[in-house]
Amino acid sequence: MSKSTNIHRIIVFLCPPKVHLLDISGSAHVFYEAMEMGAPIDILFAGINSDTDAISSAGLSFSKLVPFTEVSLTPNDFVIIPGSEDIFEIIAENKHLLDWLSNLNLEGVNLCSICIGSFWLAEAGILNNRKSTTHWKYFDEFTEKYPQVTLQKDKLFVIEENLYSSAGVSSGMDLSLHILEQLFGFDLSLKVSKEIVYFFRRAGGDPQLSTYLMYRNHIDTRVHDAQDFIMKNINTFFNIDDVADLVHMSKRNLSRRFKNSTGLTIGEYIGLIRVERASNLLEKRMKMEQITGECGLRSTNQLRTLLRKHHIIN
């Protein structure tokens, strides 16, 4: 995939029956915002057969779909393949789409699966002897059905030449933002992230169950509020008193409840969020001075000490 801000790109979203809404709408909105900001993108929604309508798994209908047979694409373009309910039955009933995907792959068109949309690519044989990922609930089934695919179980998204796969709804958005960055640069990707209030986009190498999602399986709403504040404000300097004030609790009471709910102290949790944020930015080759500010720290020495503690750098 060549980086150019001038080449016009077509982004095609396949809409199979019983499609998972967020698999489409999350990524589609990322590209829509980029298009609104001037990126040379056209978004197209295509049916997987001659029908121009499709009903999602949630019951919301898509209409005026373009039959996939009428879509003409080049290696500059992308096809987004979402997951759906009853995906094995749908694949079995639409084998003709597998041939189309195989031909696109041979032509170098970029094929991107979201969640269990990877089963389409695997069933077509496109992923044989390639790396891929899928939703964690389907690891065993995927491995059993497609032993020739190297499944990456601890990745949010995987890229190998023109083939892209992502683990689920939110990681499909992470992948879409990554594609924007590769095509049009970091600045546009960052602007889109801010516009959709998706500040904590993750990198492909991040685990599917990251710090942003872990330590949330409790029912203490005030601790959840504290965690939300920490994640949204990690690029600013704050202390535990600020967090306690936000949730209208004493520092001592919040510290006790936070530890009981998450198993971590507030300081430990903030440190983990900063480490994950810094790791994402390091992967993008940002300078340590920039990363320090993005992590709400006052000096690069603080950042290096934190990263060494968690064995991110030597």
C-alpha positions as CSV (number, residue, x, y, z in Angstrom):
1,M,0.0,0.0,0.0
2,S,1.6,3.3,-1.1
3,K,1.2,6.4,0.9
4,S,-0.3,9.3,-1.1
5,T,-2.6,12.1,-0.1
6,N,-3.7,12.6,-3.8
7,I,-4.8,9.1,-5.0
8,H,-8.6,8.7,-4.9
9,R,-9.6,5.6,-2.9
10,I,-12.9,3.6,-2.9
11,I,-13.8,2.0,0.4
12,V,-16.4,-0.8,-0.1
13,F,-18.3,-2.2,2.8
14,L,-19.9,-5.6,2.2
15,C,-23.3,-5.9,3.8
16,P,-24.2,-9.6,4.2
17,P,-27.5,-10.7,5.7
18,K,-27.5,-10.5,9.5
19,V,-24.5,-8.3,9.5
20,H,-23.2,-6.9,12.8
21,L,-24.1,-3.2,12.7
22,L,-21.1,-1.9,14.6
23,D,-18.7,-3.9,12.4
24,I,-19.9,-1.7,9.5
25,S,-20.9,1.6,11.2
26,G,-17.8,2.0,13.4
27,S,-15.3,1.8,10.6
28,A,-17.6,3.5,8.1
29,H,-17.8,6.5,10.4
30,V,-14.0,6.7,10.6
31,F,-13.8,6.9,6.9
32,Y,-16.7,9.3,6.6
33,E,-15.1,11.8,9.0
34,A,-11.9,11.6,6.9
35,M,-13.9,12.2,3.8
36,E,-15.6,15.2,5.4
37,M,-12.1,16.6,6.3
38,G,-11.1,16.4,2.6
39,A,-9.6,13.0,2.2
40,P,-10.1,11.7,-1.4
41,I,-12.4,8.8,-0.4
42,D,-15.6,7.4,-1.7
43,I,-17.6,5.1,0.5
44,L,-19.7,2.4,-1.1
45,F,-22.1,-0.2,0.5
46,A,-22.4,-3.4,-1.5
47,G,-24.7,-6.4,-1.2
48,I,-23.3,-9.9,-1.4
49,N,-25.8,-11.0,-4.0
50,S,-28.2,-9.3,-6.5
51,D,-30.4,-8.0,-3.6
52,T,-30.2,-4.3,-2.9
53,D,-31.4,-4.7,0.7
54,A,-30.1,-6.5,3.7
55,I,-31.3,-6.8,7.3
56,S,-28.8,-6.6,10.1
57,S,-28.6,-8.9,13.1
58,A,-30.2,-6.1,15.1
59,G,-33.1,-5.8,12.7
60,L,-32.1,-2.5,11.1
61,S,-32.2,-2.6,7.3
62,F,-29.8,-1.5,4.7
63,S,-31.2,-0.4,1.3
64,K,-30.0,0.7,-2.1
65,L,-27.0,-1.5,-1.8
66,V,-24.9,-1.9,-4.9
67,P,-24.5,-5.5,-6.1
68,F,-20.9,-6.6,-5.6
69,T,-20.7,-7.7,-9.2
70,E,-21.1,-4.1,-10.3
71,V,-18.1,-2.9,-8.2
72,S,-14.9,-2.2,-10.1
73,L,-11.8,-1.8,-7.9
74,T,-8.0,-1.3,-8.2
75,P,-5.1,-1.9,-5.8
76,N,-5.7,1.6,-4.4
77,D,-9.1,0.5,-3.0
78,F,-10.3,-1.4,0.1
79,V,-13.0,-3.9,0.7
80,I,-14.2,-4.1,4.3
81,I,-15.7,-7.5,5.3
82,P,-17.7,-7.4,8.5
83,G,-18.9,-10.3,10.7
84,S,-22.5,-11.5,10.9
85,E,-24.8,-13.9,12.6
86,D,-25.0,-17.4,11.1
87,I,-21.9,-16.7,9.1
88,F,-21.2,-20.3,8.1
89,E,-24.6,-20.7,6.6
90,I,-24.3,-17.4,4.8
91,I,-20.9,-18.3,3.4
92,A,-22.3,-21.7,2.3
93,E,-25.2,-20.0,0.5
94,N,-22.9,-17.4,-1.2
95,K,-19.9,-19.3,-2.6
96,H,-19.8,-17.0,-5.6
97,L,-18.6,-14.2,-3.3
98,L,-15.5,-16.3,-2.4
99,D,-14.4,-16.3,-6.1
100,W,-14.8,-12.5,-6.3
101,L,-12.7,-12.0,-3.2
102,S,-10.0,-14.4,-4.5
103,N,-9.9,-12.5,-7.8
104,L,-9.6,-9.1,-5.9
105,N,-6.8,-10.6,-3.9
106,L,-4.9,-11.6,-7.1
107,E,-5.4,-8.1,-8.4
108,G,-3.9,-6.6,-5.3
109,V,-7.0,-5.0,-3.9
110,N,-6.8,-4.4,-0.1
111,L,-9.1,-6.9,1.8
112,C,-9.9,-6.0,5.4
113,S,-11.9,-8.3,7.7
114,I,-13.6,-7.1,10.9
115,C,-14.3,-9.6,13.7
116,I,-15.4,-12.9,12.2
117,G,-15.4,-11.5,8.7
118,S,-12.0,-13.2,8.6
119,F,-13.9,-16.5,8.0
120,W,-14.8,-15.3,4.5
121,L,-11.1,-14.7,3.6
122,A,-10.1,-18.0,5.2
123,E,-12.9,-20.0,3.4
124,A,-11.7,-18.5,0.1
125,G,-8.2,-19.8,0.8
126,I,-6.8,-16.3,0.7
127,L,-5.3,-16.6,4.2
128,N,-3.5,-19.9,3.6
129,N,0.1,-19.6,4.8
130,R,-0.6,-16.1,6.0
131,K,-1.1,-14.5,9.4
132,S,-4.5,-13.4,10.6
133,T,-6.6,-12.7,13.6
134,T,-10.3,-13.0,14.5
135,H,-12.6,-12.5,17.5
136,W,-11.2,-14.3,20.6
137,K,-14.4,-16.4,21.1
138,Y,-13.8,-18.1,17.7
139,F,-10.1,-18.9,18.1
140,D,-10.6,-22.7,18.5
141,E,-13.2,-23.0,15.7
142,F,-11.0,-20.9,13.3
143,T,-7.9,-23.0,14.1
144,E,-9.8,-26.2,13.6
145,K,-11.4,-25.2,10.3
146,Y,-8.3,-23.4,8.8
147,P,-5.1,-25.0,10.1
148,Q,-3.1,-23.5,7.2
149,V,-3.7,-20.0,8.6
150,T,-1.3,-18.7,11.3
151,L,-3.7,-17.3,13.8
152,Q,-2.4,-14.3,15.9
153,K,-4.3,-14.7,19.1
154,D,-2.9,-11.7,20.9
155,K,-3.2,-9.0,18.3
156,L,-5.9,-6.3,17.7
157,F,-5.2,-6.3,14.0
158,V,-2.8,-8.0,11.6
159,I,-1.5,-6.7,8.3
160,E,0.2,-8.8,5.7
161,E,0.7,-7.2,2.4
162,N,-2.9,-6.4,1.1
163,L,-4.6,-8.5,3.7
164,Y,-5.9,-6.9,6.9
165,S,-7.8,-8.6,9.8
166,S,-9.1,-7.2,13.1
167,A,-10.3,-8.8,16.2
168,G,-13.6,-7.1,16.7
169,V,-15.7,-3.9,16.5
170,S,-13.5,-1.5,18.3
171,S,-10.3,-3.0,16.8
172,G,-11.9,-2.5,13.4
173,M,-12.0,1.2,14.2
174,D,-8.3,1.0,15.3
175,L,-7.5,-0.6,12.0
176,S,-9.4,2.0,10.0
177,L,-7.6,4.8,11.8
178,H,-4.3,3.0,11.1
179,I,-5.2,2.8,7.4
180,L,-6.0,6.5,7.4
181,E,-2.6,7.2,8.9
182,Q,-0.8,5.1,6.3
183,L,-2.7,6.7,3.5
184,F,-2.9,10.3,4.5
185,G,-0.6,10.8,7.5
186,F,-0.8,10.9,11.3
187,D,-2.3,14.4,11.5
188,L,-5.5,13.4,9.7
189,S,-5.8,10.2,11.7
190,L,-5.4,12.2,14.9
191,K,-8.1,14.7,13.8
192,V,-10.5,11.9,13.1
193,S,-9.8,10.3,16.4
194,K,-10.6,13.5,18.2
195,E,-13.7,14.1,16.2
196,I,-15.2,10.8,17.1
197,V,-14.0,11.0,20.7
198,Y,-11.8,8.0,20.2
199,F,-8.6,9.2,21.9
200,F,-7.4,5.8,22.9
201,R,-6.9,4.1,19.5
202,R,-4.6,1.1,19.9
203,A,-1.9,-0.3,17.7
204,G,-2.0,-3.7,16.0
205,G,0.4,-5.3,18.4
206,D,-1.7,-4.5,21.4
207,P,-3.5,-7.4,23.1
208,Q,-7.2,-7.9,22.4
209,L,-7.9,-7.5,26.1
210,S,-5.9,-4.3,26.8
211,T,-5.5,-2.2,29.9
212,Y,-8.2,0.1,28.6
213,L,-10.7,-2.8,28.8
214,M,-9.3,-4.8,31.7
215,Y,-10.1,-4.1,35.4
216,R,-13.6,-3.0,34.4
217,N,-15.5,-6.2,35.4
218,H,-16.9,-4.7,38.6
219,I,-20.2,-2.9,39.5
220,D,-18.9,0.1,41.4
221,T,-20.1,3.1,39.3
222,R,-17.9,5.6,41.1
223,V,-14.8,3.6,40.4
224,H,-15.9,3.3,36.7
225,D,-16.3,7.1,36.7
226,A,-12.8,7.4,38.1
227,Q,-11.4,5.0,35.5
228,D,-13.2,7.0,32.7
229,F,-11.7,10.2,34.0
230,I,-8.2,8.7,34.1
231,M,-8.4,7.4,30.5
232,K,-9.8,10.6,29.0
233,N,-7.3,12.8,30.8
234,I,-4.2,10.8,30.7
235,N,-2.5,13.4,28.5
236,T,-2.9,16.0,31.3
237,F,-1.3,16.3,34.7
238,F,-3.6,15.3,37.5
239,N,-3.3,13.7,40.9
240,I,-5.5,11.4,43.0
241,D,-7.1,14.3,44.7
242,D,-8.4,15.5,41.3
243,V,-9.9,12.1,40.7
244,A,-11.5,12.0,44.1
245,D,-13.1,15.4,43.7
246,L,-14.6,14.3,40.4
247,V,-16.4,11.4,41.9
248,H,-17.3,13.3,45.1
249,M,-15.4,11.0,47.5
250,S,-12.6,11.4,49.9
251,K,-9.2,10.4,48.7
252,R,-9.0,7.7,51.3
253,N,-12.4,6.2,50.5
254,L,-11.8,6.2,46.7
255,S,-8.4,4.6,47.2
256,R,-10.0,1.8,49.3
257,R,-12.9,1.2,46.9
258,F,-10.7,1.3,43.8
259,K,-8.3,-1.3,45.2
260,N,-11.3,-3.5,46.2
261,S,-12.9,-3.3,42.8
262,T,-9.9,-3.6,40.5
263,G,-7.2,-5.2,42.6
264,L,-4.9,-2.3,41.8
265,T,-4.1,1.0,43.5
266,I,-5.1,4.1,41.6
267,G,-1.4,4.9,41.1
268,E,-0.8,1.4,39.6
269,Y,-3.8,1.8,37.3
270,I,-2.6,5.2,36.1
271,G,0.8,3.8,35.5
272,L,-0.6,1.0,33.3
273,I,-2.7,3.3,31.3
274,R,0.3,5.6,30.7
275,V,2.5,2.6,29.7
276,E,-0.1,1.4,27.2
277,R,-0.5,4.9,25.8
278,A,3.3,5.4,25.6
279,S,3.7,2.0,23.9
280,N,1.2,2.9,21.2
281,L,3.0,6.2,20.5
282,L,6.5,4.6,20.5
283,E,5.2,2.2,17.8
284,K,4.4,5.3,15.8
285,R,7.9,6.5,16.2
286,M,6.9,9.6,18.1
287,K,9.6,11.5,20.0
288,M,10.0,10.9,23.7
289,E,9.2,14.6,24.4
290,Q,5.9,14.3,22.6
291,I,5.0,11.0,24.3
292,T,5.8,12.6,27.7
293,G,3.2,15.2,27.1
294,E,0.7,12.8,25.7
295,C,1.0,10.7,28.9
296,G,0.6,13.6,31.3
297,L,4.1,13.4,32.6
298,R,6.4,16.4,33.3
299,S,9.8,15.0,32.1
300,T,11.2,12.4,29.8
301,N,13.1,11.0,32.8
302,Q,9.7,10.2,34.4
303,L,8.6,8.5,31.2
304,R,11.8,6.4,30.8
305,T,11.6,5.3,34.4
306,L,8.0,4.2,34.0
307,L,8.8,2.3,30.7
308,R,11.9,0.6,32.2
309,K,9.8,-0.5,35.2
310,H,7.4,-2.3,32.8
311,H,10.3,-3.6,30.6
312,I,9.2,-1.6,27.6
313,I,12.6,-0.1,27.1
314,N,16.1,-1.0,28.5
